[in-house]
Every structure is written in C-alpha cells, then in structure tokens.
Amino acid sequence: MNRMSVQAAVTMGQLQSKLDLVGHNIANVDTTGYKNRSAEFSSLLFQQVDNLNDEEANAEGRLTPDGIRLGSGAKLGSTNVNLALGSIKQTDRGLDIALLQDNQLLQVAVTENGATETRYTRDGTLYLNPTEDGQLALTTSDGNSVIGENGPIVIADGAEDVSISENGAIQVTRNGVVQNEAQLAIVEAIRPQFLESVGNNLFRLPDITDEAYVADDIIQGVAFNDIELQSGALESSNVDLATQMTEMMQTQRAYQFNSRTISMSDQMSGLINQIR
Amino acid sequence: MLRGYYTAASGMMAQQRRQDTLANNIANAQTPGYKQDQATIRAFPELLIQRMESGSTKTSSGQLNFPMQNTIGSINTGAYVQETIPDFTEGSLKETGTATDMALINGVLPDEEGGLFFTVQNGDGEERYTRNGNFTVDGEGFLTTNQGYYVLDNAGNPIETDGETFTVSEDGVLQIGEQAVPLAIGYSPNVNDMVKDDEDLFALGEDGVAIENARDNANVTFSIQQKYLENSNVDAVQAMTDMMQAYRSFETNQKVLQAYDQSMDKAVNQIARLT
C-alpha cells in the first residue's frame, strides 16, 4: 500500500532541495559575479514485479516483456554551475573591475583559523586598506588581500591615485607620474565544474587527492596579454530572475501534485479501514 | 460460496497498482526525458463453471445413479494489472543554457514503434539507453549522466571531454578542441521491447529486437539540440484525473466488498435464528 506515499514523500523531499537551490539563486540575484546553479531531476529505482506466473495470463495481448515494472519516485541529479558571463554594469568607480573572459578568476588570500589559503572570485569590488606599516593593501570587500604576481598587492605610501589597466596592471600616480606598480595575478579555471563554492562569493579547490587531476589541471595562470578586464565596471550576477521564478512556481506545483498523491493514498487506506 | 468476494478484492488491488504507476508518473513530471508508464488492467482468465449433479434413470433392475455435468457459462474472477507500458511520445523541449545538456529529437523513423536513445554504459559495463540528456563532466573529464554513467561515442568508448568546453552539432558530433566525436545513438525498431532500468535508463528486455546503431541505418534521421533538454512527457493534469478515477473505482470495489459482507452477515446471523 505504502508504495504510493513513499514515492511522493521521497520526491517531495527532493523538490524541497530544488526550491532551496532556486531560493539561493534568487537571493544572489544582485551578488556581483555570482554564477547561477541549476539542477534537474532523475528517476529513481525501478522494481520488477512478477505479477502472475501463469503462462496463459501473460501470453495474450502483451506488448512489453513479462512482469511489470514499478518506479519509486524521483531525485535531484547533479547540480551544474552555469558559467555564462553576467551583464557588465558601469559603476565609474576606479577600483571596480569586471573580468571579461569566461572562467577567469581573481586570486585572494584568505586567512581562516590561522591558515592562509588562496581562493578565487569574480567579484571585482576592490578596496585599499591601510596596513600597520603605513602602506595600502589592495583587498576585496571582506578585507582579504588580492594576490598579484609577487604575492599580496601592497602599494607604498604617498600614492595620489590608483587605477587598474585592461591587462590588470595596478597604475599608481605619484607627483603626477603614472607608473605600473603591481600586476594582478589572474587565473583561469580549466575545469570550472571542479571549483567548490565556499561562501562570501569565493571559490576554492576541493580536496582532489582522489581525482585524476592535479591543481594545475583545474586552475592555470593567465598570461599578461590574455587578461581582459574593464575598470569602473562590475559583472552582475548571471541569475535570470524570470527563469528562477518560473522554476520556483513549477517546483511548487510539482510539490503540490505529490502531496495530493499522499492524501489520495491516505484516503485509500481509510477506505480499507472502513471495510469492517 | 460467494465468489464475488475475491473479485472485488482483486479489483481493489488492481486499482492500487494503477495508482502506484500514476504516483510515479507524477513524481517524475519534472524528470528530463522521462517516459510515463501506463498500467493496463486485464480480467483474469475466464473460468467455465459447471453444475455437478447426479442424474438417475430407471433400468430394468431398478434405478441407476450417475454423475452429470452441465455447463452454466463463463465467469471472470476479477482483474489485475497485466503490464506497465511506457509511452514513448516525445516530450517538449526546454532551453537550459548549459553546454552539457542535450536533447535528442526524433526525425524520420522507419518503424512505427521505433525509438532513439543516447547510449550509456552502466556501473557493470553494460550498455543502457536513455532519453535524459542532462549530462555532466566527471572528475576524470568524461562525459557522464547525472549518476556518473559514461556516455558512449559511436565506437562504444566513453567520451573524454578533458574538461574543455565543447559544442555539439545537429547531427550529434561533439567538437572537443580539434577532435570530432560522434555520439552513439541507438535505434530500437520496437520500443516496447525496452524495459525501464534504474535511474532514467532503459535496458533491452529478454528476446527483444536488438538495438541498432542509428547512424548505420540510412532510413533513420534525428537531430541533437545542445543546451536544451527534453521535458518529461507526463501530463500532470491527465495523471491527476486518472488518479481520481482509480480512486473512485477503488472505492466502488470497496462498496461491493461491503455488500458481500452484508450478505454474509445475513447468512451467519439470520438464517440460523430461531426466534
């Protein structure tokens, strides 16, 4: 009897996860450099039931091979990141940069629990933060240092203006003279599906000890000439709100359909109980 | 004996089975490439009932008694779900924008019951077939289904995408860097020979017509749309209506069962009543 309600209950749980995913996408519709995630369903196990063994019962009028096959609901398949470029939003703020090539990422040094790790982001909202020794560090909005060719980018005191060129060179004006003082170390994700989201708009390399790849196969440095960025602009999230709303409504309706299945199954149990 | 007792019960069981199939269809209304199942209900084989009585005839030495059998007619003793038949009609297309998503679109098929499938390899290394083109790239760079089963190329080998972005042409050829890899597309002349296996896969049933390579058959045409998925062909409204119908039928059978019980009640409590 319970097959029906189990099928529906299992599927409802998975539909809930899909709603979570859609909810997360909608929440990040305004997050700079956010990449939309999508998930599709997949059917679960099929069970072969040998309904009748009698030859005569099965011989006539059958279209399919013997027995009947009953499914057991649906589950979410893998979640895929959509890496399409978001739209570019002009901000006219000197330290805002938008990476124009797909899969290129900024490197950021993040210190967590005393350990420093390199993480990656497409969020180009950069700031200058004074350090203890009177210099200025180029950081993200969370205060994590942006990594350049020679480690975290630090600008010596006395700068009048700081801007970033199309190739990622940090141009500093001192006494009216513009000079390249540092170079952003941009990397490219060769296998972007591998990157793990760690919150705060950052990605990191997952534990790849069991995989066939080494870190260089996933992330590679980009040559100076191949960097293409626009300063004074930011990359918007690539979440399409209309699509997400449609997905949400559809998922919710599917949830309702499945809950109807459960109440129907429950009423059928009620009928059985009424027999006596 | 009241034969109808079990007839009513079997009717309830059959409707229950039908509900299981419908519930699974509804659960998979969002599964790409899912083919809805239809439960067919069939009457149990007919039984011929005969009356057994003894006849007698006068003979010179008195009376001879002999057994006699008269045919009364046939009776059906209920119904059961004979088979669940997948309906292979194509689902509508949906654009996803994901490069690893593919929709297989049937072109001209020489057989009325013919069907096309992506060919994949399951965990045991056996060939399986699927209509769900929601693929992904695994940890080693191979193109796989959502469950990690390898998608096969025309030569029967897993497809190494090397994590690179690829494009798929309309005739199903993956352009990976400099390499052109044609997808293996299976053609089944009779889709009813296909049996649903786990996780969106179909297997060839016993004694089924072998799956051909669709590219080797000049009469078969198909096309592949990258960044699209084929929707499930479940019509949720139809499925819900069928469910209500099955429910009512279940209810009616329950009422019949109760009516039989009332007859039984009379037999037990009234026939033997003395006062």
Interface residues (C-beta under 8 A of the other chain):
Chain A: M1 R3 M4 Q7 A8 V10 T11 L15 S38 E40 F41 S42 S43 L44 L45 F46 Q48 N51 L52 D54 E56 A57 N58 G61 R62 L63 T64 P65 D66 I68 R69 L70 G71 S72 G73 A74 G77 S78 N80 N82 A84 I190 R191 Q193 F194 D210 E211 A212 Y213 D217 I218 Q250 T251 R253 A254 F257 N258 R260 T261 M264 S265 Q267 M268 L271 I272 Q274 I275 R276
Chain B: M12 Q16 R17 Q19 D20 T21 L22 A23 N24 I26 A27 N28 A29 Q30 T31 P32 Y34 D37 A39 R42 F44 P45 Y80 V81 Q82 E83 T84 I85 P86 T96 G97 T98 T100 N132 N134 T136 V137 G139 E140 G141 T145 N146 Q147 G163 E164 N192 D193 V195 K196 D197 D198 E199 D200 G205 E206 D207 G208 L229 A236 A239 M240 M243 M244 Y247 F250 E251 Q254 L257 Q258 D261
